[in-house]
Every structure is written in C-alpha cells, then in structure tokens.
Amino acid sequence: MHTEVKDGEQNALEMLVGFLDWLDSLERHPMMEVVSLYEKPQNIKSCITEPLAPMDQAAATKATNLGASSTLSQDVARRQHLRPIWKRTTRKRGGNRK
C-alpha cells in the first residue's frame, strides 16, 4: 500500500512538472493589447447609448405627462357628471335654510 501511495505521488508530481513546463512554453501577451481589445467594444457601446439616453428620458417624461393628462381628463369628466347632482343637493339645502 505504501508503494502505491508513493507511486501516485510521483505520478502527480510528474504531471505538475509537465503542466508547469507547458505554462512556461506559452507566449506572453502584453496587457495593453488585452485592455485595448476590451475597450474597443466598450467605446462603441458608449457611442451608441449616449445619444439614446436623452431620447429615453424624453420618452419617459412624455409618458408621465400623458398619464397625468389622462388622469386630469378623467377627473374633469367625473366632475361634469356629478355637477347636476351637486346643484340639486345644494338647492335643496339652500331651500331648507330659508
């Protein structure tokens, strides 16, 4: 059993040495090249989204204003509907007071 563990340890060390040798053989790339490749799509994205932001904000404001206008129209319609009832009830109250 002891020899099997030693053989497994030796095998693992040989695999680790092979892996580290492979890492050493890889060609190194400068970080600036990687950063440049990352920044290019980011710049393109910002060129697209920056002009759209004010349009999105204007659309949201317009939607809010339309919602407020609709609510106001509903309130006016409700008041006009209730106006005859209000007039009748205030006449009755005024008549009882005299």
N, C-alpha and C positions, 0 to 999 in steps of 0.2 A: 504494500500500500504506500509505503514511504517513497519508493522509487517512482510510482505512478504520479504522486504529487510533484516530485522533483522534475519529472519529465514534462508535466503540464506547465510548471513554472518556466522551464527552459523554453518550451514552445511559445508561451505568452511573451516572454522577453524577446525572442526572435521576431515575433510578429510586430512588437512595438518598435524594434530597431528598423524593420522593413518599412513601417509606416513613417517613422521619423526621417528615414532616408528619402522616401518619396516626397515628403513635405519640403525637404531641403532642395530637391531637384526642381521644384516648381519655380516658374519665372515670376519675379516680383513686379507688381504694377504700382506705379506712383499713385498716392491717394488723390492728388489733384485731378487726375484723369477720371477717377471714380466719382469724385464730387462734381466735376463738370458734367458727367453723364447724368447725374441725379438732378442737377439744377436746370438743365435744358427743358425737361417736361414741366418742371415747376414754373419756369418763366412763361412757357406757352400757356399754361393753365391760368396764370395771373393775368396775362394779356387778354384772355377770353372772359374771365369772370369780373374783372374790374369795371369794364363798361356796362356789364349787365346788372351790377349791384344797384345803381340809381334807378334803373328801369324796374327792377323787382320792388324797390321801396316805393316808387310811384304807383305801381300796380296795387300794392298793399294799401296805400293811402286812399286810392280811388275806391277800392272795395270797401274800406271802412266808411268812406263818405257816402257811398251808395247805400250801405246798410243803415246809416243814420238817417239818410233821406227817406228811405222806405219806412223806417220807424216813425218819423215825423208825419209822413203821409197817412199812416195808419191812425196815428193819434188825432189828426185833423178830421179824418173820416168818422172816427168814433165820436168825436165831439159834435160834429154836424148831425150825426144820427141821434144823439142824446139831447140836442138843443130843444126840439119841440117838447120833449118830456120835461125838461128843466123849466121851460117857460110856463107850462101848465101847472107844475107844482109850485112855482113861485107866485103865480097869480092866485092860487087857492090860499096860500099862506098870507099873502097881502090882503086878500079879501076878508079873511077871518080877523085880521088885526084891526080893521077899520070898524 
